[in-house]
Amino acid sequence: MIGVYEVLPAGLAAQVAALEAAAWPGAGPGHDPALAPRTVVLREGAADAGGAGDAGGAGAVVACLTLLHKEIRMAGVTYRAAGLSSVVTRADARGRGLGSRLVTAAREALAADPGVDLALFSCDRELTPFYEAAGFERLPGTVLLGGTPADPLPSDRAGFDKSVLGAFFTPDPAATRALFTAARVPLYPGPIDRLW
């Protein structure tokens, strides 16, 4: 079952932390609260779909990701952006389509959220087809400017091999997509989640 949580119950939080630590040893725990993180978890053996009021229920977390939120300005317009971060599937559960289910559910949650205009994030280039299969679009030539204006981390930095993907939920998604394609996007999520 898949659940979306603003605050993870303690049992789920421990499982998510363990998955993230296994995937990214030495990475700092947690996300910047200013980015309104919401965690999406996929549990096997869970009795219900979970949610904000769920105490954690039964079932082991086999995949999770975090949705981060921030307003960004492009061409004089403020957009409410969300991005995927810390996408991980437990090593012994890979190859079963669970990550695809999780990312597809996350995209559907963002599309249904009236507080989100678009989704933008970067990924390792070889993962682009995985995210495209979940409904995201590759944005050719787009660069996300992470970090802060004083200490930027662009997604086209030397040594990175990143793609930028997006999904657009505005009344005119084609026009919004065109604005964000082949553009340098001033994301600037801060020093904790430097490039989501």
Secondary structure, DSSP 8 states (H G I E B T S, - for coil): -EEEESS--HHHHHHHHHHHHHHSTT--SS--GGG--EEEEEEES-SS---TT----SSEEEEEEEEEEEEEEETTEEEEEEEEEEEEE-GGGTTSSHHHHHHHHHHHHHHH-TT-SEEEEEEEGGGHHHHHHTT-EE-TT-EEEEE-SSSEEETT-TT--EEEEEEE-SSSHHHHHHHHTT-EE-----SSSS--
